[in-house]
Every structure is written in C-alpha cells, then in structure tokens.
Amino acid sequence: MITSIRNPLIKQIRKLHRPKGRREENLLLLEGTHLVETACEENCSLITLCYTEQWQTRYPQLWETVSQRVKRSELVSVEVLSSMTTTINPDGVVATAMFQPCSEGEITDFKLGLIIEKLQDPGNLGTIIRTAAATEIDGIWLSDDSVDIDHPKVLRASAGAWFRVPIFVSSDLKTVIKKYQENGVNIVATVPNATQTYWHLQLTKPTLILLGNEGSGLSKSLISLANELVSIPLAQGVESLNVAIATALMLYEAKRQQILKY
C-alpha cells in the first residue's frame, strides 16, 4: 500500500490537477467510480489505477476488470487517495487515461451540433456534454479561449458522457461554421433580442446551434454568420439563463421535433 503523498506516482498524478501537468503528460484524471467504469466501457487507454481497500471491497468485479486493463494498479491509503483528487469527498478510486482528441473525420451524416464561444465554467461544460449525449447530437465545437475540455470538473460534471460525445477545440470557429454552412447546414444563433423564439425553429434539418457565455453572449462576428436568430423567452427583469439550461432547452426541442417529425 502506498501511504506517502511524496511517492513519485502520487506526485505525478497530482500534477494532473493543473493544465500544464495534463499537457505535459497527455493524460486525463478520472475521479470516481462512475468515470472509471465508463472509461473502461468506452475502451479508453487506461494507464494507472489507484484505489483504497474500502473501494476494492465494494467494487470487486470492477476492480478486477480495470486492474487487468491498466498498466499499473496500486492500493493506496485513504489519505493518499484524498490528496490525489480535486473533490472534497472522493469515493475511493482515481485513474488516469490517455487523452485522445477527436477528429472531425469521425462525423458522418451530420444532423445537429453545438458551437460554444468563450465558455468559462467547467460545471456548465460538463452539463452541456451530458445533455448532448442524452440527445444524441453529432458534436460540440468549443472556442480555444474556453475552459479546458480535460478539466477534471468537466469530466465529473459530464457523468461519463465526456467519452460519448465528439468535442473539438477550435481557434477559428468562423471557418468551422462556414464549412458546414456551405454543405447546407442551417446556422442558428441564440441572441436575447431576436424576435423569433426557439420553438418556432425547424430543427429536423441539419443544424448548428451557436451559443455564447452568460456574460458577453455571442460575438458579433459569429452572429453575422447565422441564417436564423432566435431567443429564449424570459420574464421581465431576468437578463439571461445559465448557458447549460439554454442548451438543454434547444437540444430537447430538437429531440422533440425528431421524435414527432415536427
């Protein structure tokens, strides 16, 4: 059992709390049973497993499955496990996995996607990813000045959906939008002052939905590319919705239309 936080492996994993450490190692930090289990189900390249005795006793089958797939498996004390996580009450397991960015070549028969600009909150991004997986969209494009997609809180908030939705980071969202627009994809921008509400959209045709953060919204340069502008009705005095809630409304309207054939 590893009982010291000064152990070289523990130090290496603790570096993954920071973006620089994740870049240098090209690793994801997976905290908690659900993330580790999902990563295993999705055939991720697992590298290291660290677990407590209590966790091994509680999840013997998962422990055996994951242990056979990782390059290194280590029993650690509760104190050491706690030092490795970014959560206050970890459930007894941490793993690392290779970070393998998606390629746009993986998308075929495009139907629905999200463009998100300058999103800063990792919890919001994780929630958006979870909703995107639930509604089976084709991909998410994020501006490169947004929160890191491999942020541990993004993975946790996604509840495992991170592994099931293609996520791309782009320094030039305008080029991404124009490429899909030239291929007949409808570009829809969400703006607070649009006269058309989102439930009047026809979302059964291929569509890219553009969203900005709550603070500044979408930039004028992206809004100018849209074929349609839509708003989400708000009560007087309410400035905006949480971006994750706004995304969920848009995606589930699209899902409703797909099921009911509009």
C-alpha positions as CSV (number, residue, x, y, z in Angstrom):
1,M,0.0,0.0,0.0
2,I,1.2,3.5,-0.9
3,T,0.9,5.6,2.3
4,S,3.0,8.7,1.4
5,I,1.9,11.6,-0.8
6,R,5.6,12.0,-1.6
7,N,5.6,8.8,-3.6
8,P,6.7,9.6,-7.2
9,L,3.5,8.2,-8.7
10,I,1.3,10.2,-6.4
11,K,3.2,13.4,-7.3
12,Q,2.8,12.6,-11.0
13,I,-1.0,12.2,-10.6
14,R,-1.3,15.3,-8.5
15,K,0.2,17.3,-11.4
16,L,-2.8,16.5,-13.4
17,H,-4.8,18.9,-11.3
18,R,-3.2,21.7,-13.4
19,P,-3.5,22.3,-17.2
20,K,0.3,22.3,-17.6
21,G,0.6,18.9,-16.0
22,R,-2.1,17.4,-18.2
23,R,-0.5,18.9,-21.3
24,E,2.9,17.5,-20.4
25,E,1.7,14.0,-19.6
26,N,-1.2,14.0,-22.2
27,L,-3.3,12.3,-19.5
28,L,-6.9,12.6,-18.2
29,L,-7.6,12.5,-14.5
30,L,-10.6,10.3,-13.8
31,E,-12.0,10.7,-10.3
32,G,-14.7,8.4,-9.0
33,T,-16.3,5.0,-9.8
34,H,-18.7,6.2,-12.5
35,L,-16.0,7.9,-14.6
36,V,-13.6,5.0,-14.2
37,E,-16.3,2.5,-15.1
38,T,-17.4,4.5,-18.2
39,A,-13.9,4.9,-19.4
40,C,-13.5,1.2,-19.2
41,E,-16.7,0.6,-21.1
42,E,-15.7,3.0,-23.8
43,N,-12.3,1.2,-24.3
44,C,-10.2,4.2,-23.2
45,S,-6.5,3.7,-22.9
46,L,-6.3,3.4,-19.1
47,I,-2.8,3.9,-17.6
48,T,-2.9,3.9,-13.8
49,L,-5.5,2.8,-11.2
50,C,-5.2,3.9,-7.6
51,Y,-7.8,2.6,-5.1
52,T,-8.5,2.2,-1.4
53,E,-9.2,-1.1,0.4
54,Q,-12.8,0.0,1.0
55,W,-13.3,0.7,-2.7
56,Q,-11.8,-2.7,-3.7
57,T,-14.2,-4.5,-1.2
58,R,-17.2,-2.5,-2.5
59,Y,-16.5,-3.0,-6.2
60,P,-14.6,-6.3,-6.6
61,Q,-15.7,-7.0,-10.1
62,L,-14.9,-3.5,-11.4
63,W,-11.5,-3.6,-9.6
64,E,-10.7,-6.9,-11.3
65,T,-11.8,-5.6,-14.8
66,V,-9.9,-2.3,-14.6
67,S,-6.8,-3.9,-13.0
68,Q,-6.4,-6.2,-16.0
69,R,-6.6,-3.2,-18.4
70,V,-4.3,-0.7,-16.8
71,K,-0.5,-0.6,-17.0
72,R,-0.2,0.0,-13.2
73,S,-2.6,-0.7,-10.4
74,E,-1.8,0.5,-6.8
75,L,-3.5,0.2,-3.4
76,V,-3.3,3.5,-1.6
77,S,-4.3,4.8,1.8
78,V,-7.5,6.9,2.2
79,E,-5.3,10.0,3.0
80,V,-3.2,9.5,-0.2
81,L,-6.3,9.0,-2.3
82,S,-7.7,12.2,-1.0
83,S,-4.6,14.1,-1.9
84,M,-4.8,12.9,-5.5
85,T,-8.3,14.2,-6.1
86,T,-9.9,17.6,-6.7
87,T,-13.1,16.6,-4.9
88,I,-13.8,17.1,-1.2
89,N,-15.2,13.6,-0.5
90,P,-13.7,11.1,-3.1
91,D,-15.3,7.7,-3.3
92,G,-12.0,5.7,-3.2
93,V,-10.7,5.5,-6.7
94,V,-8.7,7.5,-9.2
95,A,-7.4,6.5,-12.6
96,T,-5.5,8.1,-15.5
97,A,-6.1,7.6,-19.2
98,M,-4.6,8.8,-22.4
99,F,-6.1,12.0,-23.8
100,Q,-7.0,11.3,-27.4
101,P,-8.6,14.3,-29.1
102,C,-11.4,13.7,-31.6
103,S,-11.1,14.1,-35.3
104,E,-13.8,15.7,-37.4
105,G,-13.5,12.9,-39.8
106,E,-15.4,10.8,-37.3
107,I,-18.6,12.7,-38.0
108,T,-20.8,11.3,-40.8
109,D,-24.4,12.1,-41.8
110,F,-24.3,15.4,-39.7
111,K,-27.7,16.4,-38.2
112,L,-27.1,18.5,-35.1
113,G,-24.2,20.2,-33.4
114,L,-23.2,23.0,-31.0
115,I,-20.8,25.8,-31.4
116,I,-19.9,27.4,-28.0
117,E,-17.9,30.5,-27.6
118,K,-15.8,31.6,-24.6
119,L,-17.4,29.2,-22.1
120,Q,-15.6,29.5,-18.8
121,D,-17.3,27.4,-16.2
122,P,-16.3,23.7,-16.2
123,G,-19.5,22.6,-14.5
124,N,-21.5,24.2,-17.3
125,L,-19.5,22.5,-20.0
126,G,-19.8,19.1,-18.2
127,T,-23.6,19.6,-18.0
128,I,-23.8,20.6,-21.7
129,I,-21.8,17.5,-22.7
130,R,-24.2,15.3,-20.6
131,T,-27.2,16.8,-22.3
132,A,-25.6,16.5,-25.7
133,A,-25.1,12.8,-25.1
134,A,-28.7,12.4,-23.9
135,T,-30.0,14.0,-27.1
136,E,-27.5,12.2,-29.4
137,I,-26.0,15.2,-31.1
138,D,-23.1,14.8,-33.5
139,G,-20.5,17.1,-31.9
140,I,-19.5,20.2,-29.9
141,W,-17.1,22.8,-31.1
142,L,-15.6,25.0,-28.4
143,S,-13.5,28.2,-28.9
144,D,-9.9,27.8,-27.7
145,D,-10.4,30.6,-25.1
146,S,-12.9,28.4,-23.3
147,V,-12.4,26.2,-20.3
148,D,-10.1,23.2,-20.9
149,I,-12.2,20.2,-22.1
150,D,-10.0,17.9,-20.0
151,H,-10.6,19.9,-16.8
152,P,-11.4,17.3,-14.0
153,K,-14.6,19.1,-13.1
154,V,-15.7,19.0,-16.8
155,L,-15.3,15.2,-16.7
156,R,-17.1,14.8,-13.4
157,A,-20.0,17.1,-14.4
158,S,-20.4,15.1,-17.6
159,A,-21.2,12.0,-15.6
160,G,-19.3,9.9,-18.1
161,A,-20.9,11.4,-21.2
162,W,-17.5,13.1,-22.0
163,F,-16.4,9.8,-23.6
164,R,-19.6,9.6,-25.8
165,V,-19.7,13.0,-27.5
166,P,-17.2,14.2,-30.0
167,I,-15.7,17.5,-28.7
168,F,-13.5,19.8,-30.7
169,V,-11.5,22.8,-29.8
170,S,-11.0,25.4,-32.5
171,S,-9.1,28.7,-32.8
172,D,-11.3,29.7,-35.7
173,L,-15.0,28.9,-35.2
174,K,-15.9,31.1,-38.2
175,T,-14.2,28.7,-40.5
176,V,-15.9,25.7,-38.9
177,I,-19.3,27.4,-39.3
178,K,-18.7,28.4,-42.9
179,K,-17.6,24.9,-43.8
180,Y,-20.8,23.4,-42.5
181,Q,-22.9,26.2,-43.9
182,E,-21.5,25.6,-47.4
183,N,-22.7,22.0,-47.0
184,G,-26.3,23.0,-46.4
185,V,-26.3,23.1,-42.6
186,N,-28.6,25.7,-41.1
187,I,-26.7,28.1,-38.7
188,V,-28.8,29.3,-35.7
189,A,-27.6,31.9,-33.3
190,T,-29.1,32.4,-29.8
191,V,-29.4,36.1,-29.0
192,P,-31.5,37.9,-26.4
193,N,-33.2,40.4,-28.7
194,A,-34.3,38.1,-31.5
195,T,-38.0,38.3,-32.4
196,Q,-38.2,34.6,-33.3
197,T,-38.4,32.2,-30.3
198,Y,-36.5,28.9,-30.3
199,W,-39.7,26.8,-30.5
200,H,-40.5,28.2,-33.9
201,L,-37.3,26.8,-35.4
202,Q,-37.4,23.9,-37.8
203,L,-34.8,21.6,-36.2
204,T,-35.3,18.4,-38.2
205,K,-32.9,19.6,-40.9
206,P,-29.1,19.7,-40.3
207,T,-28.4,22.5,-37.8
208,L,-25.5,24.1,-35.9
209,I,-26.6,26.0,-32.8
210,L,-24.4,28.8,-31.7
211,L,-24.2,29.8,-28.0
212,G,-22.1,32.2,-26.0
213,N,-21.5,32.6,-22.3
214,E,-23.9,34.4,-20.0
215,G,-21.6,37.4,-19.5
216,S,-20.9,38.6,-23.1
217,G,-23.1,36.3,-25.2
218,L,-22.1,35.5,-28.8
219,S,-19.6,37.8,-30.6
220,K,-20.9,39.9,-33.5
221,S,-18.7,38.1,-35.9
222,L,-20.4,34.7,-35.2
223,I,-23.9,36.2,-35.1
224,S,-23.3,37.7,-38.5
225,L,-22.9,34.2,-40.0
226,A,-26.2,32.9,-38.8
227,N,-29.1,32.0,-41.1
228,E,-31.5,32.5,-38.2
229,L,-31.5,34.3,-34.9
230,V,-33.6,33.0,-32.0
231,S,-34.3,33.9,-28.4
232,I,-35.5,32.1,-25.3
233,P,-38.4,34.0,-23.7
234,L,-37.6,35.4,-20.3
235,A,-39.7,37.1,-17.7
236,Q,-39.2,40.9,-17.4
237,G,-36.1,41.7,-15.3
238,V,-34.4,38.4,-16.0
239,E,-31.3,39.0,-18.0
240,S,-30.2,35.5,-19.1
241,L,-30.4,31.8,-18.5
242,N,-27.5,29.6,-17.4
243,V,-25.9,28.5,-20.7
244,A,-26.3,24.9,-19.8
245,I,-30.0,25.4,-19.3
246,A,-30.3,27.3,-22.5
247,T,-28.5,24.5,-24.3
248,A,-30.8,21.9,-22.8
249,L,-33.9,23.7,-24.0
250,M,-32.6,24.0,-27.5
251,L,-31.4,20.4,-27.8
252,Y,-34.6,18.9,-26.3
253,E,-36.7,21.0,-28.7
254,A,-34.7,19.4,-31.5
255,K,-35.2,16.0,-29.9
256,R,-39.0,16.6,-29.6
257,Q,-39.2,17.5,-33.3
258,Q,-37.2,14.5,-34.4
259,I,-39.5,12.2,-32.4
260,L,-42.7,13.8,-33.5
261,K,-41.5,14.6,-37.0
262,Y,-42.3,18.3,-36.3
